[in-house]
Amino acid sequence: MTLKRNNRLGLRHFTLLAGSILWPLTACSAVSNEQADIEVQPKPNIVLIVTDDQGYGDLGYHNNPIIQTPNIDDIAAQSARLTNFHVDPTCSPTRSALLTGKHSLRAGVWHTILGRYMLGPEHVTLAESLQENGYTTGIFGKWHLGDNYPYRPQDQGFDEVLIHGGGGVGQTPDFWGNTQFDDTYFRNGEPEKFNGYATKIWFDEAKKFIDKQQEKPYFAYIALNAPHGPYRAPETHIKPYEKLGLGRDMASFYGMISYIDEQVGDLRAYLRTDGQLDNTIFIFMTDNGSSYHTTNDKTLLTKGHRALAEQFPDWQPNANLRGYKGQVYEGGHRVPFFISYPNGDIPAGDYTDLTAHFDIMPTLLELADIPQPNDTFDGISLATYLSGQQAIGLPERPVVITNQRVYHPSVKRPIAVAYNHWRYISSEDGEQLFDLKQDPKQQNDLKQAYPEILKKMREHKLAWWQDMQASGFKDRYISVGNDAENPVRLNAMDWMEVPDNQAVPWFIGHQGPAPEWDYVHWLTEEDKYQALPWYIDVEQTAKYRLKAYFHDAPAATPINKKRCVIQVDNKQFSAPVYGRASHCAITLPLASGKQKITAWFTDNEQSLAKEKAAFYLYLERI
């Protein structure tokens, strides 16, 4: 008997042939001639691509005649297309739901800053379930669910990690000076320098990861930072859109997407050439509505946009949907979702039932024949629905979408309830009701005409809210003193207790030598920010060396103050700042347990006033 294994082709089929022996067999384990050819069905590989801030209408396939996305359009044509697929209106909540099968609020993620974006280790992730069932797992690009232990991807089921920090390249948790070109990213927690454009690096590294998987199925999570602002792409991809008459910002935004399209096409070609495409579940989706705002009313378009409208009369900005990123109208959370799996017999076509991001984990586990973890899913498996039985349809259910970009969640925040063709919207401004069957643009509020439906939708919202409240909205504490991360680097994007009148320093603002919109930043505007506490959980009582920096360590920016102050709960510790030093160092004992820690600089040696915030703090157990 001979065991043949197709390692390189990704089919990974085992074939048993009578007539020769590969290993010793006892009499009771002998294989008869009737068992001449036995195939063991391999687990499918999984490639999940998620772009950042690309809306439903930012694709050629969705009737955008300006943007060039031929490869993604081709994938759409060959895939099952979930045309009524919904996510959260912003990125971290979507990613938490995608990776846990739970509503983002149940997963404890409802913001993108303030520590409210950290995915707690009590949740079982898709990567952990796959890893425990024989998969090798890798993430490439954007994580944005926590930059410190125990919230990092390597703590949450990923074997191979190559990511930028925070929610985008150049944000405060990222490596100092990154601009999307020739940057330093974090490989399994360690900084590593790269040459080239960020999007290409994520795809190139994903292909290297795939190429190494000879023995085991793999999960490659390619989570892009593009086309999130600031809009930066190689000039080769911006200029063609400028020649069409687009302004610099729109040309850059579309250029980022066209670059993604090329890389997606190259990856598909690589998988096809390598013989892996048939046994790969290949998904393309985006994380929320478009961040590039135009208008659906062509009478209100800018002069440049009016010219585009005349040049492309069939163009409907934002696919004719109302709302953008951060909003609970359809354009803020309805996104493209294309899935193909040739060996899984998923027919191409439009699947119109209501689906959502938290359905993906249970769906992938069923397609891979992996049992559901002992955890509660809000989503349902779509595997049967995708197997050609879409005519039967999915069970009716409400899907709730909310934007909770505040320190504490509230039922008064914008909330949408999707149920069949109805859309209910509520916020502090009141309630609205739309019938998408008659009014896909959500222009006609029908709450007066259908009071019973309004009442039913309101009841869905309140029942959902009570359920989420019962799960609890937790503060997240960053672990200090654990061997998994020592030293720990804290950054100002994770300050807690931020007052309503103070912005959060989430984007540093490094810029390359190219024209672009002056994106919101804190570099050179540091005096707008008062030092605030980080929440930490000290795991070991010990001595710790604390280093407070004005800018991050690689910047080596002089502090230009006389003293630094570190406050642990209500105790203050002070040390001199010498000359043009970029940091101060204080060694002190920290007791185990949860506590608050704040760091700042001052010239006032009497009151130790908070004159200049420390935007970074390193804590090392010694």
Buried (B, 14 or more C-beta within 10 A) or exposed (E): BEEEBEEEEBBBBEBBBBEEEEEEEEEEEEBEEEEEEEEEEBBBBBBBBBBBBBBBBBBBBBEBEBBBBEBBBBBBEBBBBBBBBBBBBBBBBBBBBBBBBBBBBBBBBBBBBBBBBBBBBEBBBBBBBBBEBEBBBBBBBBBBBBBBBBBBBBBBBBBBBBBBBBBBBBBBBBBBBBBBBBBBBBBBBEEEEBEEBBBBBBBBBBBEBBEEBEEBBBBBBBBBBBBBBBBBBBEEBBEBBBEBBBBBBBBBBBBBBBBBBBBBBBBBEBBEEBEBBBBBBBBBBBBBBBBBEBEBEBEEBEEEBEBBBEEEEEBBBBBBBBBBBBBBBBBBBBBBBBBBBBBBEBEEEEBEBBBBBBBBBBBBBBBBEBEBBEBEBBBBBBBBBBBEEBEEEBEEBBBBBBBBBBBEBEBEBBBBBBBBBBBBBBBEEEBBBBBBEEBBBBEEBBBEEBEEBBEBBBEBBEEBBEBBEEBEBEBBBBBBBBEBBBBBBBBBBBBBBBEEEEEBBBBBBBBEEBEBEEBEBBBEEBEEBBBBBBBBBBBBEBEBBBBBBBBBBEBEBBBEBBBBBBBBEEEEBBBEBEEEBBBBBBEEEBEEEEBBBBBBBBEEEEEBEBBBBBBBBBBBBE
